[in-house]
Amino acid sequence: MGYGDSCSEGYSFVGGFALLVVLFILLIIIRCSYF
């Protein structure tokens, strides 16, 4: 598991950040559609 650990950590960080952005956008869309 030692090979490419830094790459996987960086990918998980970017993926987590992108996931937060997507969830935030979905929240805005849902709020706009309901209100």
Secondary structure, 3 states (H helix, E strand, C coil): CCCCHHHHHHHHHHHHHHHHHHHHHHHHHHHHHHC
